[in-house]
Amino acid sequence: MFPEKGYTKGDVLHYYAAVAGLLIPHLRNRPITLERLPDGVRRGAPHFWQKRTPSYYPDWIPRFETTTKDGERVNYPLVNDEQALLYMVNQGTLTFHSWHSRIENVDHPDFVLFDLDLGASTAFADLIKIAKELHRELDAEGMDNFVKTSGKTGLHVLAQWIEPGGYDDARAWAFSIAQRVTETLPKIATIERRKSARHGKVYVDVMQNVKGHHVVPPYVLRAAPSATVSTPLKWSELTNRLTPERFDLKSAPKRFERQKEDPMKALMAPGR
């Protein structure tokens, strides 16, 4: 599945079995889009994005049917237990992408996402500075907030959304925070959506905070040649020594075993 590292489908199954207890609470009752690479991460190999549940999926995998804004009916699979998780991995799923909300209250996100991605002319050290500034702003707002690697080259900062408003309110609030951060760090951060107008700055992206859009949860593998994992971090780990590439299919479970509990469990809606 990962020729560059020599990791097999068995390795992928063992990985997801090892982290199921941490991952499934972040997936439970969230509509899921599957990123499937049944022949592995190879140039020219099939790469599917699947949100509809195939008719051949067993009945014990629950579904959530909804209508998109375009009037399209979609029957999303739900990953609520280890059996469903490993069934989908056996179908060639490498990465699970979940909604920000659960089916119990599908119009209300549990959290907001600030996505910091490494561009062609940006430095990872700038991502760290911006993430720390987001942390300061969110702390000042009294919002619980967390940081993780994206599983590729970026960072994700997430804040628990406990306000009564839905996605529109959450995104507007996130945009106001991003705006303040870019005003504090104007040389390295921007909210400009056009790549041509960013001029080498890091885009503080809040535009995924939309109903029907999805996020990479913590603990999932990414479809990258290095088999990296989206890994929760302590804020104290955001230093220039941080190298997200070191958290991969083999090394990440050892780190997770040392955790006393999931550091991002507060992102799950209260009482769920």
SEMARKE-144097 format. One record per residue: residue in three letters; x, y, z of N, C-alpha, C, CB in turn. Coordinates in steps of 0.001 Angstrom, whole numbers, plus 500000, padded with zeros to 6 digits. Each point is the difference from the previous one (the first is absolute). Glycine has a CB too. Layout:
ALAXYZXYZXYZXYZ...
//
This chain:
MET500816498785500000499184501215500000500853501271500000498223498732501208PHE502928501203499434500927501139500041501377499501499539498700501134501918PRO501522498788496763501250499433499485501248500703500513498747499344497992GLU501162501985502203501179500744500446500488499517501360499203501973498700LYS499852497641502165500348499517501336499947498480500111499128502132500913GLY500293497210498092499871498554500060498860499528500882502410499879499602TYR496616500997500682498884499630500861498900499321499180500544501922501548THR498929496987498986499027499173499302498581500300500460501733498230499748LYS497304501134499588498604500123500418499813499454501418499262499804497596GLY501460499144502724499951499480501366500473501023501008500365497723499108ASP500686503032500553500480501059500885498926501062500211502345499577499219VAL496947500773499694498936501007500105498873499501500903500572500848497697LEU499030497897502126498948499421500844500438499957501459499199498628498058HIS502037500967502190500497499956501375500048501401500607501346497953499439TYR499038503034499756500027501374500503498604500431500452501932500532498464TYR497086499315500661498658500468500344499393499198501149499699500726497633ALA500630497999502477499539499230501149500610500545501289499740497968498540ALA501526502448501390500699500506501188499444501338500474502039498804499237VAL497507502048499828499547501342500378498480500119500024502092500907499020ALA497200497992500764498535500067499896499361500646501218500065497964498591GLY500429501712502601499408500565501211500124501511500085500512497875501120LEU500551502681498299500190501452499977499248500644498842502238499695501064LEU497769499639497781499446500599498791498474499959499937502086499349498864ILE497315499533501491498561499828499778499161501066500702500409497563499770PRO499920502887501451499208501092500581499978501272499154500553499058502207HIS500478501155496975500022501178499117499203499768498721502239500601500925LEU497491498134498752499238499662498789498528499724500293502086499064499028ARG497612500507502178498669499458500307498886500988499649501027498642501834ASN498021500851497375498797500740499589500311501263499200498880499110502017ARG502282500911497340500310501084499062499958499432498577501449501211501735PRO497873499438497333500087499557498601501468499972499556497695500967499511ILE502665497973499785501400499741499675500196499952498488500273498730502154THR500800501918497386500484499823498633501275499171500078498979502214499205LEU501071496729500001501134499087500005500970500353498876498552498192500987GLU502723501843499331501047500178498994500639498630499774500437502449500679ARG499242496955498182500378498608499734501105499916498950497674499278500588LEU503347499949499739501083499698499062500233498491500061501091502319500285PRO498056496904499087500069498540500156501305499377499524497568499994499737ASP503155500679499363501299499493499542501162500726500656498947499401497837GLY500760501393503175501054500670500736500374501352499421500828497782500628VAL500136502866500041500448501345499630501083499865498937499448500928502311ARG500100498961496458500902499823498860499600500966498893500372497564500591ARG500578502936498688499716500883498874499116499274498982502201501208500354GLY496673499414499294499097499433499018499020498985500538501756500398498403ALA498347499251502894499081499019500584498643500648500253501935498771501064PRO496974500438498971498666500560500261499937500722501339499013498174498627HIS500289502960501377499858500831501203498553500490500013502487500729500002PHE496694498732500910498576500301500025499635500819501232499548497892498732TRP499471503005501087499334500680501116498567499493500024501491502090499832GLN498142497257501245498701499333500058499168500521501169501016497962498950LYS497834502638500748499086500409501063498713499181500005500955502289499854ARG498696497109499029498796499159499942500312498588500489499123501364498070THR499940498050502643500167498641500493499609499016498913499554500750502361PRO501369498396497168499647499025498964498941499019500506502311500215499031SER496898499259500047498920499078500364500529498708500607498624500973498175TYR502631498679501515500537498745500513500548500121501421500537499381497664TYR499525501823502894500450500118501384499025499253500906501095502242499520PRO499398497062501490499114499224500869499023500892500778501804498280500197ASP497064501122500168498944500748500680500424500520501363498359498617498792TRP502635500748501824500400500437501338500840501282499987499936497616500695ILE500400502898498130500617501329499906498877501020499850502141499067498942PRO497661501817502044498900500963499909500260501048498931499519499631502413ARG499384500967497114500057501045498983499305501255500517500045498265498161PHE500295502850501214499290501259500256499655500613498649501210500381502228GLU497516499741497501499563500552498721499656501473500153499134497749499301THR501365503061499782499737501429500036499911500524498578501182500223502219THR498367501010497657499885500657498696500966501166499947497581499315499789THR503222500768499163500931501107499846499240501264499611501837498403499337LYS498864502721500650499364501264499632499565500003498542501384501160501717ASP499162497907497497499604499869498598498851499012499805502338500554499362GLY497126498936501740498889499071499917500395498556499778498710501860499146GLU502576497834500971500498498645499789499882499193501295501587500835498212ARG497889497944501680499907499113501150501304499223500160497501499810499690VAL503026500192501529501248499294500281499805499151501247501383501846498937ASN499039496904500976499890499047501093501399499759500557497937498904498969TYR502459501876502035501358499914500553500149498778500906500193502503499878PRO500967496845500098500262498965501002500381500648501332500743498393498189LEU499009500887502884500422500418501333500995498972500535497778501181500429VAL503227499306500254501023499120500567499878500092501519501578500305497989ASN497619498798502575499673500086501420500642498910500842497881501036499335ASP502840498052500048500666498962500782501205499478499222497814499364501115GLU502984499838499559501234499498499385499709499102498809501121500137502216GLN497785499103497839499664499098498897499771500784498708498980498386501638ALA500269502729498460499758500825498813501288500666499529497644500399500765LEU503161500055500185501271500643499663500883499059499184499851501383502094LEU500333497397498385500900499071499329499404499461498703500939499390502223TYR497739500524497698499374499605498736500363500998498907498098498905501247MET501830502390499076500282501028498998501486500070499670498027501291500819VAL502821498470500176501435499922499724500283498834499059500524501010502256ASN498789497877497946500194498838499129499528500279498578499732498510501985GLN499389502500497842499549500420498673500998500960499340497625499705500759GLY503485500568499901501015500879499432499954501417500515499913498605498023THR499318501648503043499962501349500571501278500252500784497476499937500126LEU503200501159499554501163500422500775499653501144500939501481499271498132THR497664501656501405499685501186500793498490500152500143502119501112499214PHE497457499203502002498602500291500297499850501509500177499667497721501100HIS499355502859498208499718501435500099498594500163500564501545500554498038SER498316500200503043498712500075500688499435501418499990500707498092501445TRP497967501985498701499336501292500177500399500605501349498055499239498555HIS501698502074501568500231500692501271498855499762500978501324501740498786SER497557497760500739498818499793500841499587498543499974499247502347499565ARG499902497294501398499480498641500096498546499968499554501589499494501883ILE497950499303497820498653499870499444498926500393501018500839498173498506GLU499478501817502797499016500405501003499666501484499893500847498200501507ASN500113502591498012499812501453499887500824500465498808499602500292502521VAL499962499292496300500838500085498815500262501434499548499105497799499335ASP500081503144501099500190501397499595500906500772500951497754499923498957HIS502728499433502095500828500680501003501355499325500095497951500681501287PRO503132499988498310501334499395500090500445499865501454500578500972497759ASP500219498008502508500573499823501333501266500825500184499035497706500068PHE501587502688498824501266500719500080500181500824498739501006498202501456VAL499953502723498601500410500754498814501454499645499691498372501907500525LEU501953498167498209501328499622499521500723501196499411499177497687499550PHE502083502480500855500922500946499377501087499154499337499522501878501721ASP500520498152496959500889499137499226501196500824499530498054498537499257LEU503132501057501173501243500673499612500791499028499140500044501435502119ASP500080498892496598500656499088499075501312500588499522497780499100499287LEU503170500036500490501324500429499554499990500171498487501102498810501942GLY499060502417497603500032500285498571501402499877499435498055501508500293ALA502037498721498405501288499841499311501052500979500503498765499200498000SER500794501972502451500965501028500411499821500401501463500044500831497646THR499369498283503169499828500295501420500862499061500829497654500818499582ALA502625499592501655500865499226500886499172499398501134501969501487499434PHE498412497302500992499271499352501090500104500812501288500428497767498940ALA500687502939501234500150500849501189498909501069500050502483499597499965ASP497062500881498870498922500990499967498676499370500426501194501241498165LEU498566497505501433498800499303500447499968499915501517499961498682497870ILE501189501055502730500077499890501456499674501332500656501718498192499777LYS498833502897499699499718501326500566498514500334499906502312500745499374ILE497084498928499495498578500314499802499137499138500907500456500656497618ALA499883498068502514499241499117500887500054500502501434500484498062498490LYS500676502390501958500132500521501361499169501269500193502303499014500125GLU497642501820498837499191501212500099498513499652500030501789501297498796LEU497806497717500421498618499520500080499694499502501409500056499375497559HIS500880499903503021499838499491501365499760501139500976501473498055499450ARG499305503018500435499836501155500894498627500652499806502492500386499945GLU497108499787498813498704500625499728498840499143500523500997501097497971LEU499089497598501804498923499117500422499943499884501520500231498737497856ASP500922501245502792500013500019501463499346501267500528502089498622500000ALA498216502500499344499413501276500426498480500000499847502121501155499348GLU497385498068499675498556499884499783499360498985500952500359500616497600GLY500462498685503166499482498989500911499550498733499309499320501825501465MET501231497893497343499625498820499216501084498937500112498679501438498403ASP500939497364502029500952498897500025500544499764498593498796498948501962ASN502512500927497920500596499857498669501154499016500035499327502342499435PHE500920497055499405500930498881499898500750500106498675498503498527501438VAL502638500812498504500800500015498780500413498576499667500833502340500486LYS499248497372498220500474498710499523500684500203498657498150498773501228THR502644500247498386500520500023498639498864499628499058502354499402500775SER497687501122498017498976499640499023500187498567499511499843502402499304GLY501338497057500934500359498690499469500803500119498727497958499054501022LYS502106502156498445500867500258498841501006501069500406498159499384498328THR501774501812501117501025501000500297499480501158500840501095499376497880GLY497629500591502492499402501146500675499654499742501453499123500678497824LEU500205500317502759499496499919501368498517500327499999502260500633500945HIS497003498738499956498592500305500230499828500502501427499280498251498314VAL500110502915501824499591500501501305498483499889500056502005501596500185LEU497487497776500862498560499786500131499524500565501327500125497930498564ALA498719502691501417499410500567501207498605499432500182501354502117499749GLN498323497504501475498670499485500283498972501106499779500943498344501666TRP497973501329497615498936500971499721498805499663500888500789500325497588ILE498984500498503434498917499745500948498922501074499927501627498842501488GLU498516502074497554499001501047499848498747499433499336501819501744499841PRO497029498925500308498752499460499437499917500071498480498918500663502099GLY501845500205497272499912500172498553500523498799499242500233502427500336GLY499359497465498383500405498899499152501261500286499228497650499375499831TYR502456499993499015501219500098499196500321501423499570499556497706499212ASP499434503059500368500267501367499527500595500851501113498115499803498357ASP501319500073502839500513500772501134501402499539500376497657500335500834ALA502561498352499140501314499464500358501070500473499020498890497993501018ARG500777501988497690500975500422498992500279501500500105499217498151498481ALA499755502649501761500191501445500134500883500315501207497757500401498926TRP502010498886502163500831500198501189501445499593499720497996499603501471ALA502178499248497868501348499534499666500705501002499094499239497615500228PHE500029502955498836500599500985499094500462501229500773498537499180498132SER500685501237502871500405501174500789501278499722500780497599500691500187ILE502547498070500302501229499624500701501170499996499018498680498611501658ALA501123500794497180501053499954498985500408501406499588499127497796499185GLN499900503096500714500284501384499617500893500678501037497799500111498792ARG501911499652502491500806500599501055501427499455499972497933500289501398VAL502192498421498333501330499391499946500816500586498850499072497886500997THR500312502305497853500730500561498856500357501466500234498810498398498483GLU500398502309502303500346501381500343501191500045500948497608500669499684THR502514498305501180501130499927500925501266499539499291498414499519501867LEU501423499597497143501148499424499280499878500288498504500217498177501744PRO499767503086497859499721500336498594501084499558499019498725501919500853LYS502482497828499629501091499624499087499961498523499617501381501797501019ILE497925497380499781500045498569499720498616499370499839502126499928501260ALA496804500766499122498659499401499985499044500818499145500406499059502283THR498650500242497070499018500674499161498678499243500024501839500890498534ILE497080499827501194498687499374499806499586500125498533499344500526502396GLU501601499795496756499750500135498564499826498612499376501337502160499929ARG497500497599499465499715498679499446500736499761498680497765500075501111ARG502531500965498132500679499824498713501492499756500220498293501482498873LYS502193497414500626501410499675500182500913501075499435499401497598499917SER500188502972498963500838501002499341500157501270500822499266499073497830ALA499837501130503131500037501230500803500580499780501387498030500795498739ARG502457498001501535500528499717501343501449500430500175498432498097500122HIS502318501970498810501378500508500016500869499277501025499134502218499266GLY500779496463500739500876499218500866499555499897501443501789500674498522LYS497023499829501792499500499922501376499178498718500193499963502533500148VAL499868497074501114499207498829500348498523500379500016501912499043501355TYR497297500175497964498547500221499962499369499390501250500000499994497456VAL499331500834503336499256499534501173498590499669499520501394501416501646ASP498374497312498089498801499550499300498912499597500995501420499228498074VAL497448501443501857498841499629500825498814499606499128500792501555501804MET499406498324496907498889499814499069499447498575499979500991501804498641GLN499653497274502059499464498644500086498925499863501077502197499158499195ASN497552501920501529498970499967501040498620500219499384501661500850501699VAL497940498180497502498750500042499235499319498640500123500942501726498367LYS497769498263501791499267498732500068500252499190498723498220501064501474GLY502123497686498710500275499134498859501466499919499643497771500551499174HIS503033500416501286501443499906499809500579499117501101500085502297498906HIS501120497211500870500529499055500970501392500390500461498630498217498954VAL501792501113502105501285500253500632500703498667500205499126502091501145VAL502193497953498913500786498817500341500035499889501526501423500190497868PRO497987498768502707500032499857501456501395499634500491497600499308499961PRO502651500845501322501268499495500539500053498482499885500128501950501588TYR501090497541498322500313498566499998499826499323498643499313499981502359VAL500275500727496592499841499329498718501309500042499203497551500606499992LEU502647498344499209501091499973499038499693500947498848500544497622500632ARG500473502911498738499816500788498798500523499225498793500188502138501335ALA499211498152497526500386499336498749501236500693499431497591499328499533ALA503491500595501220501278500596499627501050498904499962499361502228501028PRO501639497876498098501002498937499890500680499647501319500361500753497689SER499750500231503221500697499763501264499107499406501077501483501877499423ALA497236497840500271499069499349500938499895500750501320500545497816498945THR499357503504500960499932500824501193498589500009500586501861501413499099VAL498069498989502180498777499927500794499675501392500540500475497580500625SER498241502777499364499565501247500626500075499829501514498475500559498034THR502445500164502589500406499719501374499731501174500939501739498470499099PRO497495501308501988499812501056501001501334500397500628497683499142500464LEU502456502152499796501226500532500588499678500759501283501054500159497716LYS499962499938503142499937500950501097500437501353499453500459498197501758TRP498990502872498792500406501318499520501494500224500227497693500876500472SER502848498505500569501430500160500279500880499335498940499446500089502428GLU499963499030496744500771499332498949500160500854498753499184497843500879LEU500133503293499070500115500873498829501294500798500085497483500157499808THR503589499198499777501320500627499944500598499694498636500338499798502524ASN500800500801497212500671499763498720500572498594499885500533502413499921ARG499409496820501170500456498607499950498899499063499511501584500492501867LEU497183500018498016498881499152499598500129499586498538498540501140501690THR501355497562498058500016499463498636498820499036499860502549500240499818PRO496348500201499575498805499151499895500254498668499313498671502064499945GLU502372497851499200500265498775499263500373498837500914500728501397498085ARG499655498908503147500428498907500883498829499207500569502002501346500569PHE496773499176499279498823499292500500499405499181498851499536501821501737ASP500836496918498192499501499178498900499318498741500527501826500883498525LEU497805498247500555499232498797500310500656499152501091499165500015497655LYS502152499940502385500706499175500974500314500748501296500964498733498099SER499403502536501796500444500727501192498847500607500805502111500487498792ALA496814499942500530498920500692500693499326499149501072499650501301497935PRO500046497408501819499342499220501059500805499937501303498939498656498204LYS502386501339501710500822499996501209499795501287500790501692498538498853ARG498186502565500428499726501281500657498617499974500650501480501194498335PHE497540498306500936498637499995500519499859499101501226499176500449497692GLU501602498474502368499961499112501159500452500712501268500419498065498488ARG500438502940501365500507500731501170499002501042500497502324499638499164GLN496655500674500033498990500959500423499116499386501081500033501073497719LYS499696499666503339499081499503501024498563500042499496501571500780501796GLU498134500192497339498680500126499398500138500812498727498847499849502255ASP500083500211496969500008500761498754500068501490500327498674498188498811PRO502381502514500791500098501430500314498975500850499263502406499648500412MET496902499787498587499026500775499227498570499555500256501735500337498267LYS498041498938502827498665499454500237498955501088500234501076497977500953ALA499349503208499474499050501087500252499350500498498713501350500659501990LEU499219499001496848499390500408498741498674499299499750502271500428499105MET497535498435501543498740499296499842498922500727500778501197497808499687ALA497606502253499743498913500782500595499725499524501415498997500377497730PRO500695500534503185499740499617501383498905498943500100500708502279500715GLY499563496693500099498990498988500250499896498945498930498802501695501230ARG502051498363497715499911499007498916501161499035500046498798501653498591
//
